[in-house]
Amino acid sequence: MAMFVRTIDIVRAEVEIGMANLAYNLTHLVWQQGRSAPARVEKAPKSACSTADR
């Protein structure tokens, strides 16, 4: 990501870079949470002696 910072004071430049970093991180977090797959639910195995066999 290319960024051109145009400020006079070093403190203002650090704040500007920090805010850009925060915005990027929040955007990345939202993107990752949108991609999360639902948990895999496995069915219980059928028991060897079920009531239908009796």
Phi and psi in degrees as GROMACS dihedral restraints (atoms count N, CA, C in turn):
[ dihedral_restraints ]
;  ai    aj    ak    al  type     phi  dphi    fc
    3     4     5     6     1   -89.6    20    10
    4     5     6     7     1   136.5    20    10
    6     7     8     9     1  -141.5    20    10
    7     8     9    10     1   131.2    20    10
    9    10    11    12     1  -108.7    20    10
   10    11    12    13     1   116.4    20    10
   12    13    14    15     1  -101.4    20    10
   13    14    15    16     1   122.8    20    10
   15    16    17    18     1  -121.4    20    10
   16    17    18    19     1    87.5    20    10
   18    19    20    21     1  -137.3    20    10
   19    20    21    22     1   164.1    20    10
   21    22    23    24     1   -89.5    20    10
   22    23    24    25     1   -41.1    20    10
   24    25    26    27     1   -96.3    20    10
   25    26    27    28     1   141.3    20    10
   27    28    29    30     1   -66.5    20    10
   28    29    30    31     1   -33.8    20    10
   30    31    32    33     1   -65.8    20    10
   31    32    33    34     1   -42.4    20    10
   33    34    35    36     1   -64.9    20    10
   34    35    36    37     1   -36.8    20    10
   36    37    38    39     1   -64.9    20    10
   37    38    39    40     1   -41.8    20    10
   39    40    41    42     1   -63.9    20    10
   40    41    42    43     1   -39.8    20    10
   42    43    44    45     1   -66.2    20    10
   43    44    45    46     1   -42.5    20    10
   45    46    47    48     1   -62.7    20    10
   46    47    48    49     1   -43.3    20    10
   48    49    50    51     1   -66.6    20    10
   49    50    51    52     1   -41.0    20    10
   51    52    53    54     1   -62.8    20    10
   52    53    54    55     1   -40.8    20    10
   54    55    56    57     1   -67.6    20    10
   55    56    57    58     1   -38.5    20    10
   57    58    59    60     1   -64.5    20    10
   58    59    60    61     1   -39.4    20    10
   60    61    62    63     1   -65.1    20    10
   61    62    63    64     1   -41.6    20    10
   63    64    65    66     1   -63.3    20    10
   64    65    66    67     1   -44.0    20    10
   66    67    68    69     1   -62.4    20    10
   67    68    69    70     1   -41.2    20    10
   69    70    71    72     1   -63.8    20    10
   70    71    72    73     1   -45.1    20    10
   72    73    74    75     1   -63.9    20    10
   73    74    75    76     1   -40.2    20    10
   75    76    77    78     1   -67.3    20    10
   76    77    78    79     1   -40.3    20    10
   78    79    80    81     1   -62.3    20    10
   79    80    81    82     1   -41.9    20    10
   81    82    83    84     1   -65.2    20    10
   82    83    84    85     1   -40.2    20    10
   84    85    86    87     1   -62.8    20    10
   85    86    87    88     1   -45.4    20    10
   87    88    89    90     1   -62.7    20    10
   88    89    90    91     1   -40.2    20    10
   90    91    92    93     1   -63.8    20    10
   91    92    93    94     1   -42.7    20    10
   93    94    95    96     1   -66.8    20    10
   94    95    96    97     1   -39.9    20    10
   96    97    98    99     1   -68.1    20    10
   97    98    99   100     1   -30.1    20    10
   99   100   101   102     1   -71.6    20    10
  100   101   102   103     1   -24.0    20    10
  102   103   104   105     1   -90.0    20    10
  103   104   105   106     1    -8.7    20    10
  105   106   107   108     1   -64.3    20    10
  106   107   108   109     1   132.8    20    10
  108   109   110   111     1   -84.4    20    10
  109   110   111   112     1   147.5    20    10
  111   112   113   114     1   -65.7    20    10
  112   113   114   115     1   156.0    20    10
  114   115   116   117     1   -63.9    20    10
  115   116   117   118     1   143.3    20    10
  117   118   119   120     1   -80.5    20    10
  118   119   120   121     1   125.8    20    10
  120   121   122   123     1  -106.1    20    10
  121   122   123   124     1   119.5    20    10
  123   124   125   126     1   -99.3    20    10
  124   125   126   127     1   141.1    20    10
  126   127   128   129     1   -77.6    20    10
  127   128   129   130     1   147.2    20    10
  129   130   131   132     1   -68.5    20    10
  130   131   132   133     1   139.6    20    10
  132   133   134   135     1   -67.9    20    10
  133   134   135   136     1   148.4    20    10
  135   136   137   138     1   -71.5    20    10
  136   137   138   139     1   137.1    20    10
  138   139   140   141     1   -75.5    20    10
  139   140   141   142     1   156.7    20    10
  141   142   143   144     1   -68.1    20    10
  142   143   144   145     1   -32.3    20    10
  144   145   146   147     1  -116.8    20    10
  145   146   147   148     1    92.6    20    10
  147   148   149   150     1   -93.4    20    10
  148   149   150   151     1   168.6    20    10
  150   151   152   153     1   -74.3    20    10
  151   152   153   154     1   -19.2    20    10
  153   154   155   156     1   -73.4    20    10
  154   155   156   157     1   -23.5    20    10
  156   157   158   159     1   -78.8    20    10
  157   158   159   160     1   -14.7    20    10
